[in-house]
Amino acid sequence: MGKLREILDIAKVRAEGLERAYQGELTPREAFELLQAAPGAKLVDVRTRAEWDWVGRIPGAVEIEWNQYPGGVRNPNFLAELKRQVDPESLVMFVCRSGVRSIGAATVASENGYNNCYNILEGFEGDKDASGHRNTVGGWRRAGLPWHQG
């Protein structure tokens, strides 16, 4: 339990520094450690269906689009789908491609009764490198965490 508390405390300090409305900001490795050790913890992948199908999936993740594909329009059913699939009492971690859409998802969840929400920094693919490519600077995949391609 000590390691879990340490991860959550660090995540909280990061979120406070960024003035986030949710509980914390986690690195991909910290999020994976929480998934392994915290009973009932959920990872919600808010990327699009196209990203899940073509880029890769995180095993066991709850998949709910934040923006719909094609078109990028906000998913009007996001909150309803979240409520249907994830208990509001759970520790919930949100991930997207690079850690931006997941900020919106964590914020909306926090504003609607989810009191233990975290964003996963760097996302699934991380930021672009100097050549404009992802998966070389940060991210879930770069950290060597579990994922598969469809």
C-alpha positions in Angstrom: 0.0 0.0 0.0 3.0 2.3 0.6 4.0 2.3 -3.1 0.4 3.0 -4.2 0.1 6.0 -1.8 3.5 7.3 -3.0 2.4 7.2 -6.6 -0.9 8.9 -5.8 0.7 11.6 -3.8 3.2 12.4 -6.6 0.4 12.4 -9.1 -1.6 14.8 -6.9 1.3 17.3 -6.7 1.7 17.2 -10.5 -2.0 18.0 -10.9 -1.9 20.8 -8.4 1.0 22.3 -10.2 -1.0 22.3 -13.5 -4.2 23.4 -11.7 -6.1 20.4 -12.8 -9.7 19.7 -11.6 -9.1 16.0 -11.0 -7.0 14.0 -8.6 -3.7 13.6 -10.4 -1.3 13.2 -13.3 0.3 9.8 -13.8 3.2 8.7 -16.0 2.4 5.6 -18.1 4.5 3.4 -15.9 2.8 4.7 -12.7 -0.6 4.0 -14.3 0.4 0.5 -15.1 1.6 -0.1 -11.5 -1.8 1.2 -10.2 -3.7 -1.1 -12.6 -1.7 -4.1 -11.2 -1.9 -3.2 -7.6 -5.2 -1.3 -7.0 -8.3 -3.5 -6.9 -11.0 -2.2 -9.1 -8.8 0.4 -10.8 -9.9 1.1 -14.4 -8.1 2.5 -17.4 -10.4 4.3 -19.9 -8.9 4.7 -23.4 -10.6 7.8 -24.9 -9.0 7.5 -28.4 -11.1 6.9 -31.5 -12.1 3.5 -32.9 -9.7 4.1 -35.8 -6.8 4.6 -33.3 -7.7 1.4 -31.4 -8.0 -0.6 -34.6 -5.0 0.8 -36.5 -2.5 2.0 -33.9 -3.1 -0.4 -31.0 -5.1 -1.3 -27.9 -4.3 -1.6 -24.2 -5.4 -5.0 -22.9 -8.3 -4.7 -20.4 -8.9 -1.0 -21.1 -12.5 0.4 -21.2 -12.8 2.0 -24.7 -15.0 5.1 -24.9 -14.4 7.7 -27.6 -14.0 11.2 -26.4 -14.2 12.5 -30.0 -15.9 10.4 -32.6 -14.2 9.2 -35.8 -14.5 10.3 -38.5 -15.0 14.0 -38.0 -13.6 14.5 -34.6 -16.9 15.7 -33.1 -17.2 15.3 -29.3 -19.0 12.1 -28.4 -22.3 13.2 -27.0 -22.7 9.8 -25.2 -19.3 9.9 -23.4 -20.6 10.4 -19.9 -23.5 8.0 -20.3 -21.1 5.3 -21.6 -18.7 6.0 -18.8 -21.5 5.7 -16.2 -22.6 2.4 -17.8 -19.2 0.9 -17.8 -17.2 2.3 -14.9 -18.3 2.6 -11.2 -17.9 6.2 -10.0 -16.2 4.8 -6.8 -13.4 3.3 -8.9 -9.9 4.8 -9.3 -10.2 5.8 -13.0 -7.3 6.6 -15.3 -7.8 8.2 -18.7 -5.5 7.8 -21.7 -5.5 9.2 -25.2 -2.8 9.5 -27.9 -0.7 12.2 -26.3 -2.3 13.1 -23.0 -4.6 16.0 -24.2 -8.1 14.5 -24.8 -7.7 12.5 -21.6 -7.5 15.8 -19.7 -10.9 16.7 -20.9 -12.3 13.3 -20.1 -10.8 13.3 -16.6 -12.2 16.8 -16.0 -15.7 15.9 -17.2 -15.7 12.7 -15.1 -14.6 14.6 -12.0 -17.3 17.2 -12.5 -19.9 14.4 -12.7 -19.4 12.3 -9.6 -16.1 10.5 -10.3 -13.9 11.6 -7.4 -10.8 9.5 -8.1 -9.8 10.5 -11.6 -6.3 10.6 -13.1 -4.9 11.6 -16.5 -2.1 9.6 -18.0 0.7 12.0 -19.2 2.2 11.3 -22.6 -0.7 9.1 -23.6 -0.4 6.0 -25.7 2.0 7.3 -28.4 3.7 10.3 -26.7 4.7 13.6 -28.3 6.1 14.0 -31.8 9.9 14.0 -32.1 12.0 16.4 -34.2 11.0 14.5 -37.3 7.3 14.6 -36.5 7.0 11.0 -35.5 5.3 9.6 -32.4 6.4 6.6 -30.3 9.9 7.8 -29.8 9.3 10.5 -27.1 7.2 9.2 -24.1 4.0 7.3 -24.1 2.6 3.9 -23.1 4.1 2.0 -26.0 7.5 3.6 -25.6 7.5 2.7 -21.9 7.3 -1.0 -23.0 3.9 -1.5 -21.4 1.4 -4.1 -22.6 -0.5 -3.4 -25.9 -1.5 -5.2 -29.0 -2.2 -4.3 -32.6 -5.4 -5.5 -34.3 
